[in-house]
Amino acid sequence: MPLGVCLALASALAAAPTPPVFVPAERFTLAWTHSIEKIRWEEDYAVVAPARTGSPPQLLAVGARVRGSGAGMEPPPDAVLRNGWYEYRPTTPPLTELRLTRSAYTADYEWCTAGRCQPMGALLPADGDVTVLWPCTGPQAHRRR
């Protein structure tokens, strides 16, 4: 089965068991611009196959970059400044989901794969609230509760 991510609006998950949108991708980048500081931030993720049969895949943060610093956006102490970007490796453990707030008052996240970026809205339109993203193994994957 192909590895990828499933996307769903949190409100749709709460209201009814709506099928998620499946995006086949074993590596991707989420990018956004800080709403106050107007500084670009990028986080790289890998979808990792389950260690045991029957276990779900995991999402691993493998790299991050921020184009500067500002209020609430200080890069960690181990970040290295390269070509105007503070680069570092996140220390978060493997994740089972990401919850992304997609406000109507700020620019949407960008979804980047294979060196190309597009607004996340091209994959799943926002409802001005939270989008849930989790690693999954194909379009038939169902939301874990």
C-alpha positions in Angstrom: 0.0 0.0 0.0 1.3 3.5 -0.8 2.4 5.7 2.1 1.1 9.2 2.3 -1.0 11.6 4.4 -4.7 11.9 5.0 -6.2 15.4 5.3 -9.6 16.2 6.8 -11.3 19.2 8.3 -11.7 18.8 12.1 -15.3 20.0 12.0 -16.1 17.3 9.3 -14.5 14.6 11.5 -16.6 15.6 14.5 -19.8 15.9 12.5 -19.7 12.7 10.5 -17.2 10.1 9.4 -16.2 11.9 6.2 -13.6 10.2 4.1 -10.3 11.9 4.2 -8.3 13.3 1.2 -5.4 11.0 0.6 -2.1 12.5 -0.7 0.6 10.0 -1.7 3.8 11.4 -0.4 6.6 9.9 1.7 8.3 13.3 2.1 6.8 16.8 2.1 7.3 20.3 3.4 4.7 22.5 5.1 5.5 26.2 4.7 3.8 29.3 6.0 4.3 33.0 6.7 4.1 34.2 10.3 1.0 36.3 10.6 2.7 39.1 12.5 6.4 39.0 11.7 5.8 38.2 8.0 8.7 35.7 8.1 8.6 32.4 6.2 8.8 29.1 8.1 9.2 25.6 6.6 9.1 22.2 8.2 10.1 19.0 6.4 8.3 15.7 7.2 8.8 12.0 6.4 6.0 9.4 6.5 7.7 6.4 8.1 6.4 2.9 7.5 5.1 1.0 10.6 7.8 -0.9 12.5 5.3 -3.8 13.2 2.7 -5.3 11.0 -0.7 -3.8 11.9 0.8 -0.6 13.4 0.0 2.7 11.8 2.7 4.7 10.0 4.2 7.7 11.8 5.1 11.3 10.8 8.6 12.3 11.5 9.8 16.0 11.5 13.2 15.7 9.7 14.1 19.4 9.2 13.0 23.0 9.6 14.0 26.4 8.5 13.0 29.9 9.4 13.9 33.0 7.3 14.6 35.2 10.3 13.6 35.6 13.9 11.0 37.7 15.7 8.4 37.6 18.4 7.7 34.0 19.3 9.8 32.7 16.5 13.3 32.4 17.9 15.2 29.5 16.3 16.5 26.9 18.7 20.1 27.2 20.0 21.4 24.5 17.7 20.1 26.3 14.5 22.7 27.2 11.9 22.4 30.3 9.7 22.8 29.3 6.0 21.9 31.6 3.1 19.6 33.7 5.3 17.8 30.7 6.8 18.1 29.4 10.3 18.2 25.6 9.8 17.7 23.0 12.4 16.4 19.5 13.1 13.3 19.4 15.3 13.5 17.2 18.4 9.8 16.2 18.5 9.1 12.5 18.7 7.3 10.8 15.9 3.8 12.1 15.5 0.4 10.5 14.8 -1.2 13.7 13.6 -0.7 17.4 13.0 -3.5 19.9 13.7 -3.1 23.0 11.5 -5.1 26.1 12.2 -6.1 27.6 8.8 -7.5 31.0 9.6 -9.4 33.1 7.0 -7.4 36.1 8.2 -3.9 34.7 7.2 -2.4 33.1 4.1 -2.9 29.4 3.9 -0.2 26.8 4.4 1.8 25.7 1.4 2.2 22.1 0.6 5.5 21.3 -1.1 6.7 18.1 -2.7 9.4 17.3 -5.3 10.5 21.0 -5.2 7.0 22.4 -6.1 4.7 24.2 -3.7 1.0 24.9 -3.9 -1.6 26.3 -1.4 -2.9 23.6 0.9 -6.4 24.7 -0.3 -5.6 23.0 -3.7 -5.6 19.7 -1.7 -8.4 20.4 0.8 -10.3 23.7 1.0 -10.1 25.4 4.4 -13.1 26.1 6.6 -11.3 28.8 8.7 -10.7 26.4 11.5 -8.5 23.3 12.0 -7.3 20.8 9.4 -6.1 17.4 10.7 -3.2 15.7 8.9 -2.1 12.2 9.7 0.2 9.5 8.1 -1.8 6.8 6.4 -1.5 4.0 3.9 -3.9 4.8 1.0 -7.1 6.4 0.1 -9.2 3.8 2.0 -7.5 4.8 5.3 -9.9 5.8 8.0 -9.4 8.3 10.8 -7.9 6.8 13.9 -10.0 7.8 17.0 
